[in-house]
Amino acid sequence: MKRNLWLILLFSLFAGNAAGRERDAEPIVKQMALVNEAFMSRWPIAGDSIRIKGKRSSNIWTRSVYMEGLLALNEVYPQEEYVGYAMDWAVANLWGFNGGPHTRNADNQCCAQVYIDLFRLHGDSLTLGKTERMLNNVVNSTQRNDWWWIDALQMAMPVYAKMGSVKHDLRYFHTMMELYDYTKNEISQVGLFNPVDGLWWRDADFIPPYKEPNGMNCYWSRGNGWVFVALARTLEEIERAESSFPSHERAELTHTRDVLAHDFVTMAWALKECQREDGFWNCSLMDEYHYGGPEATGTSLFVCGMAWGIRKGILSSDVFGPAVQKAWRALSEEAVRPDGTLAYVQGTGKEPKDGQPVSYDSQPDFDDFGVGCFLLAGAEMAKLANQ
């Protein structure tokens, strides 16, 4: 009888702790669902052409980032509606690419992240045919200068990692690292990563002597956010894949993981130092007066990466926990309007001055990728709360 009582008490304690963790995540998921509902109500037909600045197919990078966020929301709040919406979008685009079947442009390849994740949910190998042929076109070539701007890392780097994981094929990881090395170390003979500052120039135009008005290097918030999340999502795939490779191939994959984890941690420390007192980050990470003020997309991407890093034990919760909690409060309490739309979203561009002014009342040119960034951040915060 006593043994049974102890088992009941132990079960109650476990169940109570689990319920408490679920309740911790509940307000996060509630905000995510609100923001997503507002978006889906504006775009009820998933595959519709995007009529902004002309007519565009819905598999462009801005909508693809939203779909990434939608599937991330589905991980923490599973809904058939969410997966159905993403499937309708993929089918409407025939599982293909803006720019044609052999596109090497990273923006065009971004949608393949979602295609692969949908394959994982449904298991229909036919959905991967076009993605596999597109990637093999790159793998089987010698050209490795495709990622000449840092946004490209988030758009395409996880695609190679996901395909390498799904196919158990090291070639995709190998090609990915050759492309990454070009961006990091070779562009303009110095590369776009500055190891001294731990941050990335957006492209060769911003390598010194280019400076911000205050004389500091120009590091664009969202651009660095793209890199930070790309590293996290790629490391996630490596962790997922590592055990499935034979030992003689695992060594290369482990080396890849170590290189990317080092860069991720280096960035995390640099980004922490750039955070504003209110929890947001500025558009320009090192010049608070050059189009300063809260900005939601870069902040969301930094939250996503930092929360992931804490959850995986790569970043110290004692050091980075307060920063990520403060940033999420800023996003959820200040950037989410009562109707579920997002404030402080910088529109498309490549540097601090683009898409300005950014304010509570301003509207970005495209409303989808900002939602995607927010959902990616929220999903990692919910997972962290449930840990």
N, C-alpha and C positions, 0 to 999 in steps of 0.2 A: 504493500500500500504506500509506504514511504517512497519507494523507488518510483512508482507511478506519479506521485505528487511532485517529485523533483523533475520528472520529465515534463509534466504539465507546466510547472513554473519556468523551466528552461525554454519550452516552446513559446510560452507567453512572452518571455523576455525577448526572444528572437523575433517573434511576430510583431511585438510592440516597436522594436528598433526598426524593423523593415517598414512598418507603417509610418513611423516618424520620418524615415528618409523619403518615403513617397510623398508625405505631406510637405517636406521641404522643397520638393520639385514641383509641387502642384501650382504655385503662383507663377513659376517660370513657364510651365507648359500652357497655362491659361493665357499668358501674354503672347506666347508664340501662336496659339490657335487664333487669338483675336487678330493679330497682324496678318496671318495667312488667310483667314476668312475674308478680311477686307480686300486682299489682293484677288482671291478667286472670284469674288463678287464683281470685281471690275473686269475680269477676264474669264467669263464663264465657259468659253470654248477653248480648250487647252491648246489646240493646234492652229488657232487663227493667226493669220499674218499680223505682224506688228506694224501698225501704221503710225510711225513716229519718224519724222525726218525722211519721209518716203515710205515705201512698202518693203517690209523685210520678212523673210521666213522666220518662224518662231524657234528655230534651232540655233539662233545666233548666241553669242556668249552671254549676253545679259539675261536672257530667259533660261539658258542652261544653268547659270549660277542659282537662279531661283529654284529650278528643279532639284539641284543638289540640296538646297535648304529644305525643300518640301520632303524629300526622302529622309533627311536627317530628323525632321519633325516626326515623320512616321515611325522612326526608330524608338522615340520616347513616348509617342502617343499614336499607336497604330490605328489607322482608319482606312477602310477600303476605298473611300472617296479619294484619299491622297494618292494611293498607288494607281487607282483608275485614271485620275487626272494626268499623272505622269505617263502612263501607258498610252492614253489617247494622244498625248503630245508626241511621243516617240513614233507611234503608228502614222500620225498625220504627216510626219516628216520622213516616213519610210525608212526609219533608222539610219538616215543618211546625214550628209554634211553640207552646210552652206559653203560654197567654194568648190564643190565637186568631190568625186569619190577618192581622188588622190591628193587632196589638200594637205599642205604641210604647215599651214597657218594655225598657230596654237588656238587662236580665238575660235576658229572653225571646228577644232577638235574637242573643244570643251564638252560638248553634248555627249561625247562618248563615255564620260564618267557616269552619266545617268543611264545610258544604254547598258553598261556593264552591271550597274547595280540592279537594274530591272531584270537582267538575265539571271542574276543571283536569286531574285525573288521568284522567278517563273521557270527558269531552267530551259528555255527554248533557245537552242544553240543558233538557230537561224537569225536571231536578233543580233548576233555578234559578227555576222559575215562581213558586212561593210566596214565595221570598225577594224576587224582583223586585217582586211586587205589594205585599208588606209595606213595602218601602223606598219605593216610589212613593207610598204613602199618606202618608208623612212628607214626601217631596220636594215633593209637590203641595199641601201645606198651608202655612200661615204660622206655625204653632206651633213654637217653637224652645226651649222650656224643659224638654225631656224629661230631660236629663242633669243632675239636681239633686244628684247624689252622684258622687264621683270614680271609684268602681268602674265606673260606667257607661261611662267612656272606653274601658277595655279590652274591655268586653263588646260594645260596639257600634261604636266609631269605626273599627276596621279593617274592619268589614262594609261600610261605605259606601265606604271606599277600595278594597277588593277589587272591589266591584261596579262602581265607576267605572273601574277598570283593565280588568276583563273586558269591559265594555260600551263602553269608550272614550267615556264620557259624563261631562262635567265637572259635570253637575248634582249627582251624588252627592258629589263632593268639595266643591262649593259649600255644599250642605246640611250636610255634615259640619262644615265650618268655622263655619257659623252656630251650630250646636249647641255646638261647642267654645267659641266666643267667649262664649256665654251662661254656660257653666260657669266659664270662666276669669275673666271680667271683670264679669259682671252680677249674679250671685246676691247678694242682700242689698246691692246697690249697690257692692260691692267685688270680688265674685268669689271663687272658692275657691283661686286661686293667689296666694301671697304672694311677689312678686318680690324682696323684701328677703331672705327666708330661702331662696328658691329651692325651696320645698316647698308642698304642697297641704293645705288643711283638708279633712277627709272630706266634710262637708256644712255647711250654714249653722249647725248647732248648735255647731260647734267654732270658728267665727270669734270672735275676742276681743270681749267680755271673757273668754270661756272660756279657762282656763289649766290646765296640768298642775300637780300638787302642788308642783313645784319652781319654779313661776312662769313657765315657758316655754310657748310655743305648743304645742298638741297636734297633732302630725303622726303619723298612724298609718302604721306601716311598710307593711303590705300594700296599703293604699289608695294610697300613693305608688308602690308597686311596680306596681299596675295602670296608673297613668298612664304610668309610665316605659316599660313594655312596649308600651302602646298607641301611644305616640309612635314607638317603634322599628318596630313592625309597620306603622304607617301610612306612615312614611317609606320603608320597604322597598317598599310598594305604589306610592308616588309615583315612586320611582326606576324601578320596573318599567314604569310607564305613560307616563312623561313623553315619550318619543320617539314614541309613537303618536298624540299630539295635534297638530293643526295649530299653526303658530307663533302665531297670534293667541290661541289658548286656552292654549298652553304657558306664557305669561307669568303667568297666574293660578295655574297649578299650581306654577310655580317660586316664586312668592311664598308660597304655602301651605307648600311645602317649607322655605323659609327661616325662616318663623315657627315651625314645629314643631321644626326643628333647633335654633333658638336656645333654645327652652324645654327641649328634651332636654339640651343641654349645660349649661344653668343648673342643672337638676336633678342632673345627674351630679356636678358639683362639690359641691353641697350634700350629696348622699348620701355621697360619699366621706368628708366630714368627720364623718359620723355613725357610721361603721363601728366596731364593737367590735374590741378587740385580738385576739380569737380568730377574727375573720373574719366572724362573723355580724352582723346588725343586731338591735337590740331591737324589741319591739312598738311602743314609743313612741320615736320617733327622737331626741327632745330631752330625755327624762327617763329615764335608765338605771335609776332606782330605782322607777319606776311600772310594775310588772309587767315588770321587767327579766329578762334572760337570753336565750339563743339563741332565734331564731325562724326557721323554715325557709322559709316561703312568701314573706315579704318579701325575705329574702336571695336566694332563687332568682330572683325577678323582677328584683332589682338586678343579679345576675350576668348574666342574660339580656340586659338592656339594655346593660350596660357592655361585655360581650363583643361584642355586635353593633356598638356604637359604635366599638370599637377596630378590628374587622374592616373596617368601612366607612371608616376614616380620619377619623371625626368626633371621636373621643377619642384622646388621646395614649397610645400603648402604654407609654411610659416612666412616665407619671403614673398611669394607671389599671390598667396590667397587673398590678402587685404586689397591688393591692386585689382585683381580680377573681380572681387565682390563689389568694390567701389565702381568699377567700370560697368558692371551689369546693372547696378542700381541706377546709374546715370542713363543707360540705354532704356531700361524698362520704365523708369519713372519720368524721364524728361523727353526722350525721343519718340515714345509711343503716344500718339495723339488719342483722344477718347474714341475716335472712329476706327482706330486700328491702323491708320496710315502712319508713316514714319517721317519724323522731322530730322533736320540736320543732315540730310543725305546730299553729298556732293555728286553732281551729275557726271556723265562720262567725260573722260579727258585723260591727262597724263601728268598733271602737276598742280600745285596749290591754287594757281589762278583760274583754273578751268572750272566751269560749272558754278561760278560765283554770281551773286552772293549765296552763301549757305547759312540758313537761319531756320528758326522754328516754322516760319510760314512759307519758306521757299519750296518750290517743287522741282525735283530733278527732271531731266529730259526723259530718262527711262526709269520706271518705277519698280522694275522687277529685281535687278541685281541687289539693290539695297535690302529688299525683303529677304532674299536668299542669304545675304551676309548675316542678317539678324537671326534667321532661323538656324544657321550653322552655329552661331554663338550660343543661342538658347539651348540647343540640343546638347552641347558639351556642358553647359551649366547644369542642366537637368541630370545628366549622367553623373556629374561630380556630386550633386546633391544626393543622389541615390546610392553613392558608393559606400 
